[in-house]
Amino acid sequence: MATGDESVHAQLDRLRRERGLLTPAELLGLAERGITVLDPFSVIVSRRVELGPDNVLYPGVVVECDERSHCAVGPGNVLHGGTRITAADGGSITIGARSQIGDGGTRITAGAHERIDIGDEVRLSGGAEVTGDSLLGHGSQILGQISARSVELAAGHPHTFPDPDGRGGVLKGYGKVSGVLVGQGDVLPDVDLDMDERYIQRQRTYHAESPRLGPGPAVERLTAGHAGAVLAFEQANREYFSDSVPDRGDEYFTPDGFADRHRALLAEQADGRCHFHVVLNAYGRIVGRVNLVDVADGSAELGYRVGEADTEQGVGRAAVEQVCRLAATEYGLSALTAVTTLDNEASRALLARVGFTETGEQLVDGRPGMAYRRTL
């Protein structure tokens, strides 16, 4: 209770201290560390919060952290008005450097045993909300009135990077989303309660004229460490691939079903019966697969697939040519075969360009097709 001779400022200081908050004078004093608080009377910051230098806190920012929790804000961030960051009951929130948070309002809340890690140069705006165990990698973004719980946005370059394939993962639009993984160069637009990874698109879809930077695709032999990225690639392109090849079935896309299938492929590869490869773009993202199966008598059958967003960019041709060289130099093969449907003109043209010749018509999954062969 205020005493008769206690000034308004003294009352405010006392109330804040009782609640473990910095007083207005202490907030102004942060300027000595390069921290700018534009309105110390409307900004609320707990004493337990670790603030790096060169941060800017606009009016109405609230950063609370109780005695059981951890909250750290790195250097050079801008917290816009309406930002509310709360770590309570043992929660943890860590924000990296040079991020733009809260333009249009943002809430970041970590409760008991929850951890939210936000990387460098992240952008959260338009009423975004982040809760649960979430990882927002460098350069990622949440744009709009999205309530994101326990999500992972892959790290990448910030939104200013000219090649969208290299940018961090993005959620945008409005609605609720939980438990999704959005990869580098991907965007999940207009999320709602029924959406999942199948709706993820490439950011390049919205920036078709943007340049493609960095070297061409690289081929890597399949390993156990590729499992998560391969599943994400197959999920993102499931509908697209089903137009040309039989769908793998719902069981394949479950965590257990995919794990079993991935282990089986690695076992076949270890026995020398097959050689599996992933195709990576300049930023290390899987954009395709090229496989050699049924290895016998110096020959194997080649199969490949390229993600929808990376078609007509020379990815398939470059990757197939690399695998053909590997087949001759690393795997000791002398010939490769391939089949494709007659109506798949793009695949037929690619096989012809890399040296395959037609050997005769045959059915491919019940459809008219053509067989090919290349001597190595």
C-alpha positions in Angstrom: 0.0 0.0 0.0 1.3 3.5 -0.9 2.1 5.8 2.0 1.0 9.4 2.0 4.4 10.8 1.2 5.3 8.2 -1.4 5.5 9.6 -4.9 3.9 8.0 -8.0 7.3 7.1 -9.3 8.4 5.6 -6.0 5.2 3.5 -5.9 5.9 2.3 -9.5 9.5 1.4 -8.6 8.4 -0.5 -5.5 5.7 -2.4 -7.3 8.1 -3.5 -10.0 10.8 -4.5 -7.6 8.3 -6.6 -5.6 7.6 -8.5 -8.8 11.2 -8.9 -9.9 10.9 -6.3 -12.7 13.3 -3.6 -13.7 12.2 -0.1 -12.8 11.8 2.7 -15.4 15.1 4.2 -14.3 16.9 0.9 -14.6 15.4 0.4 -18.1 16.8 3.7 -19.1 20.1 2.8 -17.6 20.4 -0.1 -20.1 21.5 2.5 -22.6 24.9 2.2 -21.1 25.0 -1.3 -22.7 23.6 0.0 -26.0 20.1 -1.2 -25.2 17.4 1.3 -26.3 14.1 1.3 -24.3 11.8 3.9 -26.1 9.2 4.1 -23.3 10.5 2.8 -19.9 7.0 3.2 -18.3 5.2 0.9 -20.7 8.0 -1.7 -21.1 8.1 -4.6 -18.7 11.3 -6.7 -18.3 12.1 -9.2 -15.6 15.4 -8.9 -13.8 16.2 -12.5 -14.7 16.1 -11.8 -18.4 19.5 -11.8 -20.1 19.6 -8.9 -22.6 22.4 -8.6 -25.1 23.7 -5.2 -26.4 22.1 -3.1 -29.2 18.6 -4.3 -28.7 15.7 -2.0 -29.3 12.5 -2.3 -27.2 9.5 -0.4 -28.5 6.6 0.7 -26.2 4.5 -2.1 -24.8 7.1 -4.8 -24.9 6.8 -7.4 -22.1 9.6 -9.9 -21.4 8.9 -12.0 -18.2 10.9 -14.8 -16.7 10.2 -16.3 -13.3 12.8 -17.7 -10.9 12.5 -21.3 -12.3 12.9 -20.3 -15.9 15.5 -19.0 -18.4 15.2 -16.2 -20.9 18.0 -14.8 -23.0 17.8 -12.3 -25.9 20.9 -11.9 -27.9 22.4 -8.7 -29.5 20.9 -6.5 -32.1 17.2 -7.5 -32.0 14.2 -5.3 -32.4 11.2 -6.1 -30.2 8.3 -4.2 -31.6 5.3 -2.9 -29.7 2.9 -5.7 -28.7 5.7 -8.3 -28.2 5.1 -10.5 -25.2 7.8 -13.1 -24.2 7.0 -15.3 -21.2 9.1 -18.1 -19.7 7.4 -19.6 -16.6 7.4 -22.8 -14.5 10.8 -24.0 -15.7 10.4 -23.0 -19.4 13.3 -21.7 -21.5 13.4 -19.1 -24.3 16.5 -18.2 -26.2 16.6 -15.6 -29.0 19.6 -15.1 -31.2 20.8 -11.9 -32.9 19.4 -9.4 -35.3 15.8 -10.6 -35.4 12.7 -8.6 -36.0 10.0 -9.7 -33.5 6.5 -8.4 -32.9 5.7 -6.0 -35.8 1.9 -6.3 -35.5 2.1 -8.3 -32.2 3.9 -11.5 -31.3 3.6 -13.9 -28.3 6.3 -16.3 -27.4 5.4 -18.5 -24.4 7.4 -21.4 -22.8 5.7 -23.3 -19.9 6.9 -26.1 -17.7 9.8 -28.0 -19.3 9.2 -26.4 -22.7 12.0 -24.9 -24.7 11.8 -22.4 -27.5 15.0 -21.6 -29.5 15.0 -18.8 -32.0 18.0 -18.3 -34.2 19.5 -15.2 -35.8 17.8 -12.9 -38.3 14.4 -14.4 -37.6 11.2 -12.5 -38.5 8.0 -12.9 -36.4 5.1 -10.5 -37.3 1.4 -10.0 -37.8 0.2 -11.5 -34.6 2.3 -14.7 -34.6 2.3 -16.9 -31.5 4.9 -19.6 -30.6 4.5 -22.1 -27.9 5.6 -25.6 -26.9 9.0 -27.1 -27.7 9.8 -25.1 -30.9 12.9 -24.5 -32.9 13.0 -21.5 -35.3 16.3 -21.7 -37.2 18.3 -18.9 -38.5 16.5 -16.8 -41.1 13.1 -18.5 -40.5 9.8 -16.5 -40.5 6.3 -16.7 -39.1 4.1 -14.1 -40.8 0.5 -13.5 -39.8 -1.9 -14.6 -37.2 -0.5 -18.1 -36.8 -0.5 -20.0 -33.6 2.5 -22.4 -33.9 3.0 -25.1 -31.3 6.0 -27.4 -31.2 7.1 -26.6 -34.7 10.5 -26.7 -36.4 11.5 -24.2 -39.1 14.8 -25.1 -40.8 17.7 -22.7 -40.7 18.8 -20.8 -43.8 19.5 -17.3 -45.1 17.2 -14.4 -44.0 14.3 -13.2 -46.1 16.5 -10.7 -47.8 18.7 -13.4 -49.5 18.0 -13.3 -53.3 17.7 -17.1 -53.8 14.6 -18.3 -52.0 15.9 -21.9 -52.1 18.5 -20.9 -49.5 16.1 -19.1 -47.0 14.9 -20.4 -43.7 11.6 -22.1 -43.4 8.4 -20.0 -43.3 4.9 -20.2 -41.9 2.5 -17.6 -43.2 -1.2 -16.7 -43.3 -3.4 -17.5 -40.3 -4.7 -20.4 -38.3 -3.2 -23.1 -36.0 -0.4 -25.5 -36.7 1.3 -28.1 -34.5 4.2 -30.5 -34.8 5.3 -29.7 -38.4 8.7 -29.4 -39.9 9.2 -26.8 -42.6 12.5 -27.2 -44.5 15.0 -24.8 -45.9 13.4 -22.9 -48.8 9.9 -24.2 -47.9 6.8 -22.4 -46.9 3.6 -23.6 -45.3 0.9 -21.1 -46.3 -2.5 -20.4 -44.8 -2.2 -23.0 -42.1 -5.3 -24.3 -40.3 -6.2 -27.1 -37.9 -6.3 -29.7 -40.7 -3.1 -28.9 -42.5 0.2 -30.8 -42.3 3.4 -31.3 -44.2 1.6 -32.3 -47.4 0.7 -28.7 -48.0 4.2 -27.4 -47.8 5.4 -25.6 -50.9 8.6 -24.2 -52.2 9.2 -20.5 -51.5 10.3 -20.3 -55.2 6.7 -20.8 -56.1 6.1 -17.3 -55.0 9.4 -15.9 -56.4 9.7 -17.7 -59.7 12.0 -15.0 -61.2 14.5 -15.1 -58.4 18.1 -16.2 -59.2 19.5 -19.6 -58.4 22.8 -19.2 -56.7 25.6 -21.6 -55.9 26.9 -24.7 -57.7 24.8 -27.4 -59.4 23.3 -30.4 -57.6 25.5 -32.9 -55.8 24.9 -36.6 -55.3 25.5 -38.4 -52.1 25.2 -42.1 -51.3 22.2 -42.8 -49.1 23.0 -43.1 -45.3 21.0 -43.5 -42.1 21.5 -39.8 -41.5 19.4 -38.9 -44.6 16.2 -40.5 -43.2 14.4 -37.4 -41.9 15.2 -35.3 -45.0 14.2 -38.1 -47.4 10.9 -38.5 -45.6 10.3 -34.7 -45.8 11.1 -34.8 -49.5 8.7 -37.6 -50.2 5.9 -36.1 -48.1 6.3 -32.7 -49.9 6.1 -34.4 -53.3 3.7 -37.2 -52.7 0.9 -35.9 -54.8 3.2 -34.8 -57.6 4.9 -38.2 -57.8 1.6 -40.1 -57.8 0.8 -38.6 -61.2 3.6 -40.6 -62.8 4.4 -43.6 -60.5 2.2 -45.6 -58.1 1.8 -44.0 -54.7 3.8 -45.7 -51.9 0.8 -46.0 -49.6 0.0 -44.3 -46.3 2.1 -46.7 -44.2 5.3 -45.6 -46.0 4.7 -42.0 -44.8 4.3 -42.9 -41.1 7.4 -42.5 -38.9 7.6 -46.3 -38.2 6.7 -47.3 -41.7 9.3 -45.1 -43.2 12.0 -46.1 -40.7 11.4 -49.8 -41.6 11.6 -49.1 -45.3 14.8 -46.9 -44.9 16.5 -49.7 -42.9 15.6 -52.2 -45.6 17.1 -50.0 -48.4 20.3 -49.6 -46.4 20.5 -53.4 -46.0 20.1 -54.0 -49.7 22.8 -51.4 -50.4 25.2 -53.0 -47.9 24.7 -56.4 -49.7 25.6 -54.8 -53.0 22.2 -55.4 -54.5 21.4 -51.7 -55.0 23.0 -48.3 -54.8 20.8 -45.5 -53.5 21.6 -41.7 -53.8 20.1 -38.4 -52.7 20.5 -35.3 -54.8 21.3 -32.1 -52.9 21.0 -28.5 -54.0 23.6 -25.8 -53.3 22.2 -25.4 -49.7 22.3 -29.1 -48.8 18.5 -29.7 -49.3 17.3 -32.9 -50.9 15.8 -32.1 -54.3 15.8 -35.5 -55.9 16.8 -39.2 -55.7 18.7 -41.4 -58.2 18.9 -45.2 -57.6 20.5 -48.2 -59.2 18.6 -51.4 -58.3 18.8 -55.1 -59.2 22.5 -55.1 -59.6 23.6 -58.3 -61.3 26.1 -59.4 -64.0 27.6 -55.9 -64.3 24.3 -54.2 -64.9 21.6 -52.3 -62.9 18.4 -50.5 -63.5 18.4 -46.8 -63.1 15.5 -44.8 -61.6 15.3 -41.2 -60.6 12.8 -38.6 -59.3 13.1 -34.8 -58.9 10.9 -32.7 -56.6 8.2 -30.6 -58.3 9.8 -27.3 -57.5 13.1 -28.2 -59.1 11.9 -29.6 -62.4 13.0 -28.1 -65.7 16.2 -26.8 -64.0 18.6 -29.4 -65.2 18.7 -31.1 -61.8 17.7 -34.6 -63.1 20.2 -34.6 -66.0 23.1 -33.5 -63.9 22.3 -36.0 -61.2 21.8 -38.9 -63.6 25.1 -38.1 -65.3 26.9 -38.1 -61.9 25.4 -41.5 -61.0 26.3 -42.9 -64.4 29.9 -42.0 -63.7 29.7 -43.5 -60.2 28.3 -46.7 -61.7 31.3 -47.1 -64.0 34.1 -45.9 -61.6 32.9 -46.8 -58.1 30.5 -49.7 -58.6 32.2 -51.5 -61.4 29.1 -51.7 -63.7 29.3 -51.9 -67.5 25.7 -51.1 -68.4 22.6 -49.5 -67.1 18.9 -50.0 -68.1 15.9 -47.8 -67.5 12.1 -47.7 -68.3 9.6 -45.0 -68.5 6.1 -44.6 -69.7 5.5 -43.4 -73.3 3.7 -40.3 -72.2 6.5 -39.2 -69.9 8.2 -37.0 -72.6 10.5 -35.2 -70.1 11.9 -38.5 -68.8 12.4 -39.9 -72.3 14.2 -36.8 -73.4 16.5 -36.8 -70.4 17.4 -40.5 -70.9 18.2 -39.8 -74.6 20.4 -36.8 -73.7 22.5 -38.7 -71.2 23.2 -41.5 -73.7 20.5 -44.1 -73.2 19.0 -45.7 -76.3 15.6 -47.4 -76.8 15.5 -51.2 -76.7 11.8 -51.8 -77.1 8.4 -51.1 -75.8 7.1 -52.7 -72.6 4.5 -52.2 -69.9 5.4 -50.0 -67.0 3.0 -50.5 -64.1 0.3 -51.5 -66.6 0.9 -48.5 -68.8 2.6 -48.5 -72.3 6.3 -47.8 -71.8 9.7 -47.9 -73.3 12.9 -49.7 -72.2 16.4 -48.1 -72.5 20.0 -49.2 -72.1 23.3 -47.4 -71.8 26.7 -49.0 -72.1 29.2 -47.5 -69.6 
